[in-house]
Amino acid sequence: MPAGEKRGHFSALRLISQGQGVIIIRMEENRKNDTAKRYSAYGISKTNVLLWAAGLFIAAAVAARIVYYSSPVRKPENVSSFLVTVIFLVLPCICSLAFAVKLIVFGEKRLYKTAKPVLFYAVYLAARAIALYVSGDKRIGSAFFATVLVLAYFALAIIYRLTVSTGGRKRSITPRRIVCICCFQLALAGQIVFEVLPMIRSTGSAAPFQSEAAIALDILAVLAVLAGVKKTTSDRPLPQCGDRSDGRRVRSLDPMNGVAVYIMPDRGASCNLFKDSFDCAAADAYIREKREEGLLHFGYTHLLLAAYARTVAKLPSVNRFISGQRIYSRDDELEISMVIKKDMTLEGSETIITIYLDPHDTAYTVYEKFNREVEKAKATEELDSGFDKLAGALNIIPGVFMKFTVWVLKTLDYFGHLPRFLTKLSPFHGSMFVTSMGSLGIPPVFHHLYNFGNIPVFLAFGMKRRENELAADGTVVQKRYIDFTVNTDERICDGFYFASAFKYFKRCMTDPHRLDTPPEEVNHDAE
């Protein structure tokens, strides 16, 4: 190849490589921008006038419905059955009030919680349309029209759910979704016209007017909400339908993970036992160093909790749990339960405390959080945590009803409807349960997992033991070790992931100075 052609060839390659570099840089910038704006959701602030206007519409609708169904002028909806009349009155009132309450409480960050009342309200409207047709009411003169109404009600409920539940979607709220919202609003407006026309044509009693006005007011409330919502964006998945109050559902897992939770429905049948030990020379020196700095009573419990928080920062999937045959992630919240005793005697009282940690925590912040919870529990003469009070209240229930009460709690927990304040009080709901056998002077036990609740990891560590080992130069040296055992729910992640997590946990225990500073990077769990 001639020299001129070579120079031209190399110049062309240089330009191509530079162009590719520019493209790569732009792709990286676009990826970062997409990551920053990937998750979007709707919410309505409590300071928004439209939220309170929706509440007033619902209150007026409930009042109109009560007046209508208690009117002696005519049979409501031409239905003679008292039971059906009660259902037609109670169901829509409950749905309307539930919508208002959820809107006020969760509207700003969890607007998707209002989707379920809207669905049940669609069931009521569908039943009402069928009842009107069966009774021969002139407002619905044909089976075709009744069928169209029933399908329209459920279609609107589905569209509303898709509109308010977008937090976990990879894509942002697209123009297509905005078009769906506009169509939804137009459909609701058409429904209002359908309900208002009979009021205009009505020349008899006021009962039909009150019936149609109640439905129109409910629809106006939904329109007010949709008119007042604002979009929020985040680089992490936002709450959406299917999430729990204590965890976010993980939806991007392999199909095998979804099948395994049905093949092994209980934690007791899906647990793996693991035992290991670590050289405590570095940990002992680190503990002495912290005590000299003024962290009184700093010990292995503080170090162990800090090491596990750092492990979750690097390998977040160990912070998942199973509930209702679904896999959830706690993301950046660690709830660790522990048993403490006031006195190390046979008669000493004991209780269970919960420590809330964050993957960004250092050994110092773990020390403060742990000591705060211990001091709070020991503030009274007898150890008395929130769980003790809850257990005392449950203990009042007669034995014949106690089993039914526990079944109700399990059922609510299965479907994710157990109130958050109960899961916070429960030591069986959390990231990990820790017990110290070292303070008792015995090796660690292999503790079982609880089928009640959702704790996926139970960790126990024992007392120090000495072991003679042969050094490289042929001499015998004595080392000190601490054994620990782990019982894990194998369904939350695979064995390789668990192995990597506990290897890293062990490295943190043998090199604890890395826990003095926050982690350089906190990894997030899968979507």
C-alpha positions in Angstrom: 0.0 0.0 0.0 1.5 3.4 -0.9 2.5 5.8 1.9 -0.2 8.3 1.1 -2.9 5.6 1.2 -1.5 4.3 4.4 -1.7 7.7 6.0 -5.2 8.2 4.7 -6.1 4.7 6.0 -4.8 5.4 9.5 -6.4 8.8 9.5 -9.7 7.3 8.6 -9.3 4.7 11.4 -8.4 7.4 13.8 -11.5 9.4 12.9 -13.6 6.2 13.2 -12.2 5.4 16.6 -12.7 9.0 17.7 -16.3 8.9 16.4 -16.8 5.6 18.3 -15.4 7.2 21.4 -17.9 10.1 21.1 -20.7 7.6 20.5 -19.7 5.6 23.6 -19.5 8.7 25.7 -22.9 9.8 24.5 -24.3 6.4 25.1 -22.9 6.4 28.6 -24.4 9.9 29.2 -27.8 8.8 27.9 -27.6 5.6 30.0 -27.0 7.8 33.1 -29.8 10.1 32.2 -32.1 7.2 31.5 -31.1 5.7 34.9 -31.9 8.9 36.7 -35.3 9.2 35.1 -36.2 5.6 34.6 -38.8 5.2 37.4 -41.8 7.5 37.6 -45.0 7.5 39.6 -48.0 9.7 40.3 -48.9 11.2 43.6 -51.1 13.9 45.0 -50.0 16.1 47.9 -52.0 16.7 51.0 -51.7 20.4 50.4 -53.5 20.1 47.0 -57.0 21.6 47.0 -58.2 18.9 44.6 -57.4 16.2 47.1 -59.7 17.7 49.7 -62.3 18.5 47.0 -62.3 14.8 46.2 -62.9 14.1 49.9 -65.9 16.4 50.0 -67.4 14.8 46.8 -67.1 11.4 48.5 -68.7 12.6 51.7 -71.6 14.1 49.7 -72.0 10.9 47.7 -72.1 8.8 50.9 -74.8 11.1 52.4 -76.8 11.1 49.2 -76.7 7.3 49.0 -77.8 6.9 52.6 -80.7 9.2 52.0 -81.7 7.4 48.9 -81.7 3.9 50.3 -83.6 4.9 53.4 -86.3 6.7 51.3 -89.8 5.3 51.8 -91.0 6.7 48.5 -90.0 3.7 46.4 -88.0 0.5 46.5 -84.3 1.3 45.8 -83.3 0.3 42.3 -86.7 -1.7 42.2 -85.0 -4.4 44.4 -87.2 -5.9 47.0 -84.6 -8.1 48.9 -83.5 -6.4 52.1 -80.1 -8.2 51.9 -79.5 -6.9 48.4 -80.5 -3.5 49.5 -78.1 -3.5 52.3 -75.3 -4.7 50.0 -76.1 -2.0 47.5 -75.9 0.5 50.4 -73.0 -0.8 52.4 -70.6 -1.9 49.7 -70.4 1.5 47.8 -70.2 3.5 51.0 -67.3 1.3 52.3 -65.6 1.6 48.9 -66.0 5.4 48.8 -64.8 5.9 52.3 -61.9 3.5 51.8 -60.9 5.5 48.7 -61.0 8.8 50.7 -59.0 7.5 53.6 -56.4 5.8 51.4 -56.2 8.9 49.3 -55.5 11.2 52.3 -53.1 8.8 54.0 -51.2 7.3 51.0 -52.0 9.7 48.1 -48.6 11.4 48.1 -46.3 8.4 47.9 -48.5 5.3 47.4 -51.4 6.4 45.3 -51.7 2.9 44.0 -53.4 1.9 47.2 -56.6 3.6 46.0 -56.9 1.2 43.0 -58.5 -1.6 45.1 -61.4 0.6 46.4 -62.0 1.6 42.7 -62.1 -2.0 41.7 -64.6 -2.9 44.3 -66.7 0.1 43.4 -66.7 -1.2 39.8 -68.1 -4.4 41.1 -70.9 -2.5 42.8 -71.6 -0.5 39.6 -71.7 -3.7 37.5 -74.1 -5.4 40.0 -76.3 -2.3 40.0 -76.4 -2.2 36.2 -77.4 -5.9 36.1 -80.1 -5.3 38.8 -81.5 -2.4 36.9 -81.8 -4.5 33.8 -83.4 -7.5 35.6 -85.9 -5.3 37.3 -87.0 -3.7 34.0 -85.8 -0.2 34.7 -86.1 2.1 31.7 -82.5 3.5 32.2 -81.1 0.2 31.0 -83.5 -1.1 28.3 -81.4 -4.0 26.7 -79.0 -6.7 27.7 -76.5 -5.4 25.2 -76.4 -2.0 27.0 -76.1 -3.7 30.4 -73.2 -5.8 29.1 -71.4 -2.7 27.7 -71.8 -0.9 31.0 -70.4 -3.9 33.0 -67.4 -4.2 30.7 -66.9 -0.4 30.8 -66.8 -0.3 34.6 -64.2 -3.0 34.8 -62.2 -1.5 32.0 -62.1 1.8 33.8 -61.0 0.2 37.0 -58.1 -1.6 35.2 -57.1 1.6 33.4 -57.1 3.5 36.7 -54.9 0.8 38.3 -52.4 1.0 35.4 -52.4 4.8 35.7 -51.7 5.0 39.4 -49.2 2.1 39.6 -46.2 2.9 37.6 -43.4 3.1 40.1 -41.6 -0.2 39.2 -41.7 0.3 35.5 -38.4 0.6 33.7 -39.8 3.2 31.3 -40.9 6.6 32.3 -44.5 7.7 32.0 -44.8 7.8 28.2 -47.1 10.0 26.1 -49.2 6.8 25.4 -49.9 6.6 29.1 -51.0 10.2 29.2 -53.3 9.5 26.3 -54.8 6.6 28.3 -55.4 9.0 31.2 -57.1 11.5 28.9 -59.3 8.7 27.5 -60.1 7.6 31.1 -61.2 11.1 32.0 -63.3 11.4 28.9 -64.9 8.0 29.7 -65.7 9.2 33.3 -67.2 12.4 31.9 -69.4 10.3 29.6 -70.4 8.2 32.6 -71.4 11.4 34.4 -73.6 12.4 31.5 -75.2 9.0 31.5 -76.0 9.3 35.2 -77.1 13.0 35.0 -79.6 12.6 32.1 -82.1 10.5 34.2 -82.0 13.2 36.8 -82.9 15.8 34.2 -85.7 13.6 32.8 -87.0 12.6 36.2 -90.4 14.2 37.1 -91.3 12.0 40.0 -89.7 11.7 43.5 -86.3 12.8 44.5 -85.0 9.2 45.1 -83.6 8.6 41.5 -81.9 12.0 41.7 -80.1 11.1 44.8 -79.0 7.7 43.4 -77.6 9.2 40.2 -76.0 12.1 42.1 -74.1 9.8 44.4 -72.5 8.0 41.5 -71.8 11.3 39.7 -70.1 12.6 42.8 -67.9 9.5 43.2 -66.8 9.9 39.6 -66.1 13.6 40.1 -63.9 12.6 43.1 -61.8 10.3 40.8 -61.6 13.0 38.2 -60.4 15.5 40.8 -57.7 13.1 41.9 -56.5 12.6 38.3 -56.5 16.3 37.7 -54.3 17.0 40.7 -51.7 14.2 40.4 -48.0 15.1 39.9 -45.2 13.0 38.6 -42.2 12.1 40.7 -39.1 10.4 39.4 -36.3 8.3 41.0 -33.3 6.2 40.1 -34.8 3.4 42.2 -38.1 1.6 41.8 -41.0 3.5 43.4 -43.8 1.7 45.3 -46.5 0.1 43.1 -49.3 -2.5 43.3 -48.1 -5.8 44.7 -45.5 -4.3 47.1 -45.8 -4.7 50.9 -45.5 -2.1 53.6 -42.3 -3.8 54.7 -40.8 -4.7 51.3 -40.7 -4.3 47.6 -41.7 -7.2 45.4 -38.8 -8.4 43.2 -40.2 -9.0 39.7 -37.2 -9.6 37.5 -36.1 -13.1 38.9 -35.8 -16.3 36.9 -39.0 -18.4 36.6 -37.4 -21.1 38.8 -37.5 -18.7 41.7 -41.2 -18.3 41.2 -41.8 -22.0 41.2 -39.6 -22.8 44.2 -41.7 -20.9 46.6 -44.6 -23.2 45.8 -42.6 -26.4 45.8 -41.2 -25.4 49.2 -43.9 -23.2 50.7 -42.5 -23.1 54.3 -39.3 -21.8 55.7 -38.8 -24.9 57.8 -38.6 -27.1 54.7 -36.4 -24.8 52.7 -33.6 -24.0 55.3 -29.9 -24.5 54.8 -27.5 -24.9 57.7 -24.1 -23.4 57.6 -21.2 -23.3 60.1 -17.9 -21.4 60.0 -15.4 -19.7 62.2 -13.1 -16.7 62.1 -9.8 -15.8 63.7 -10.6 -13.2 66.4 -7.2 -11.7 66.8 -7.9 -8.7 64.6 -11.4 -8.3 66.0 -10.1 -8.3 69.6 -7.6 -5.6 68.8 -10.3 -3.6 67.0 -12.6 -3.9 70.0 -9.9 -2.7 72.4 -9.2 0.2 70.1 -12.9 1.2 70.1 -13.1 1.0 73.9 -10.0 3.2 74.2 -11.8 5.7 71.9 -14.6 6.0 74.4 -17.1 3.4 73.0 -17.8 1.7 76.3 -18.9 -1.9 76.2 -18.2 -2.1 72.4 -18.2 -5.8 71.7 -18.7 -8.6 69.2 -22.4 -7.9 68.9 -21.7 -4.4 67.6 -19.0 -5.7 65.3 -21.2 -8.5 63.9 -24.1 -6.2 63.2 -21.8 -3.7 61.4 -20.2 -6.4 59.4 -23.6 -7.7 58.3 -24.8 -4.2 57.3 -21.7 -3.9 55.2 -22.4 -7.3 53.6 -25.9 -6.1 52.6 -24.4 -3.0 51.1 -22.3 -5.1 48.8 -24.7 -8.1 48.3 -28.2 -6.8 48.8 -30.1 -9.9 47.8 -29.5 -11.5 51.3 -31.9 -8.8 52.6 -34.9 -10.4 50.8 -37.7 -12.4 52.3 -40.6 -14.7 51.3 -44.2 -13.9 52.0 -47.4 -15.1 50.3 -45.3 -17.1 47.8 -43.7 -13.9 46.6 -40.1 -12.7 46.9 -39.6 -9.2 48.4 -36.6 -7.0 49.1 -36.2 -4.6 52.0 -33.7 -2.6 50.0 -31.9 -0.2 52.3 -33.6 -1.1 55.5 -32.3 -3.9 57.8 -34.5 -5.0 60.7 -32.4 -7.2 63.1 -34.1 -8.9 66.1 -32.2 -9.9 69.2 -33.0 -11.4 72.6 -31.5 -9.5 75.6 -31.5 -10.3 79.3 -31.4 -7.8 82.1 -29.4 -10.1 84.4 -27.4 -13.2 83.4 -29.2 -15.4 85.9 -31.8 -18.1 85.6 -34.4 -15.7 87.0 -33.4 -12.7 84.8 -36.1 -11.3 82.6 -35.6 -11.2 78.9 -37.2 -9.5 75.9 -36.7 -9.1 72.1 -35.5 -5.9 70.6 -35.4 -4.8 67.0 -32.5 -2.7 65.6 -33.0 -0.8 62.4 -29.8 -0.4 60.4 -28.8 1.0 57.0 -26.2 -0.3 54.5 -24.4 3.0 54.8 -23.9 2.5 58.6 -20.4 2.4 60.1 -19.4 0.7 63.3 -20.0 3.9 65.2 -23.6 4.3 64.0 -24.3 0.7 64.7 -23.0 1.1 68.2 -25.3 4.1 68.8 -28.4 2.5 67.4 -27.9 -0.8 69.2 -27.2 0.9 72.6 -30.2 3.1 72.1 -32.5 0.2 71.7 -31.0 -1.7 74.7 -31.3 1.3 76.9 -34.9 1.9 75.9 -35.7 -1.7 76.7 -33.9 -1.6 80.1 -35.5 1.8 81.1 -38.2 0.0 83.1 -37.8 -2.2 86.1 -38.7 -5.2 84.1 -37.7 -5.6 80.5 -40.7 -4.5 78.5 -40.6 -4.0 74.8 -43.4 -3.3 72.4 -43.6 -7.0 71.5 -44.1 -7.8 75.2 -47.1 -5.5 75.4 -48.5 -7.0 72.2 -47.9 -10.5 73.5 -49.6 -9.6 76.8 -52.7 -8.3 74.9 -52.9 -11.5 72.8 -52.5 -13.6 75.9 -55.8 -12.2 77.2 -57.6 -13.9 74.4 -59.1 -17.3 75.5 -57.3 -20.3 74.3 -60.2 -21.5 72.1 -60.0 -18.3 70.1 -56.2 -17.8 70.2 -55.6 -20.2 67.4 -58.2 -18.4 65.2 -56.5 -15.1 66.0 -53.1 -16.4 64.9 -54.7 -17.8 61.8 -56.2 -14.3 61.0 -52.8 -12.7 61.5 -51.1 -15.2 59.3 -53.8 -14.7 56.6 -53.4 -11.0 56.7 -49.6 -11.4 56.5 -49.9 -13.8 53.6 -51.8 -11.2 51.5 -49.6 -8.3 52.7 -52.4 -6.6 54.7 -50.9 -6.9 58.2 -50.5 -3.3 59.4 -47.0 -2.0 59.5 -47.1 -1.1 63.2 -47.7 -4.9 63.9 -44.8 -6.0 61.7 -42.5 -3.5 63.5 -43.6 -4.9 66.8 -43.2 -8.5 65.7 -39.7 -10.0 66.1 -40.6 -12.6 63.5 -40.6 -10.0 60.7 -37.2 -8.7 59.7 -33.9 -9.2 57.9 -32.2 -11.4 60.5 -32.4 -12.9 64.0 -29.2 -12.8 66.0 -28.4 -14.7 69.2 -25.2 -14.7 71.2 -24.2 -18.0 72.7 -20.8 -16.5 73.7 -22.4 -14.7 76.6 -23.8 -18.0 77.8 -20.4 -19.8 77.5 -21.5 -22.4 75.0 -20.9 -23.0 71.3 -23.5 -21.7 68.8 -26.6 -23.7 68.1 -28.3 -24.3 64.8 -31.5 -22.4 65.4 -34.6 -23.0 63.3 -36.4 -20.5 61.2 -39.9 -19.4 62.1 -42.8 -20.2 59.7 -44.7 -17.3 61.2 -43.4 -14.0 59.9 -40.7 -13.6 57.2 -37.2 -13.7 58.8 -35.0 -15.5 56.2 -31.7 -15.7 58.2 -30.9 -16.8 61.8 -27.3 -16.3 62.9 -25.8 -17.5 66.2 -22.2 -17.1 67.4 -20.5 -18.8 70.3 -17.8 -18.3 72.8 -14.1 -18.0 72.0 -12.2 -21.2 71.7 -8.4 -21.9 71.4 -6.8 -24.1 68.8 -3.2 -25.1 68.3 -2.0 -24.8 64.7 1.3 -25.6 63.0 3.0 -22.5 61.6 5.0 -22.4 58.4 8.3 -22.5 60.3 7.2 -25.7 62.0 6.4 -24.2 65.4 3.0 -24.6 67.1 1.0 -21.4 67.6 -2.2 -21.0 69.6 -5.0 -19.1 67.9 -8.4 -18.0 69.1 -11.5 -18.6 67.0 -15.2 -17.8 67.3 -17.7 -20.2 65.7 -20.9 -19.0 64.1 -23.8 -20.8 62.6 -26.3 -19.6 60.0 -29.7 -20.9 59.1 -30.9 -19.5 55.8 -34.0 -19.6 53.6 -32.5 -20.9 50.4 -35.4 -19.5 48.3 -34.3 -15.8 48.5 -31.1 -16.3 46.5 -28.9 -19.0 45.1 -26.1 -20.9 46.9 -23.3 -19.1 45.1 -24.7 -15.7 46.3 -25.0 -16.9 49.9 -21.5 -18.3 49.8 -20.2 -14.9 48.4 -22.1 -13.0 51.1 -20.7 -15.0 54.1 -17.2 -15.0 52.7 -17.4 -11.2 52.6 -19.0 -11.2 56.0 -16.1 -13.2 57.4 -13.6 -10.8 55.7 -15.3 -7.9 57.5 -14.9 -9.7 60.8 -11.2 -10.4 60.2 -10.5 -6.9 58.8 -12.9 -4.7 60.8 -11.2 -1.3 60.2 -13.1 -1.1 56.9 -16.2 -0.6 59.0 -15.0 2.7 60.3 -16.0 4.6 57.2 -19.2 4.3 55.1 -19.0 2.0 52.0 -17.8 3.6 48.8 -20.8 2.2 47.0 -24.1 0.7 48.0 -25.4 -1.9 45.6 -29.2 -2.1 45.0 -31.2 -5.3 44.7 -32.8 -6.4 41.4 -36.0 -4.7 40.1 
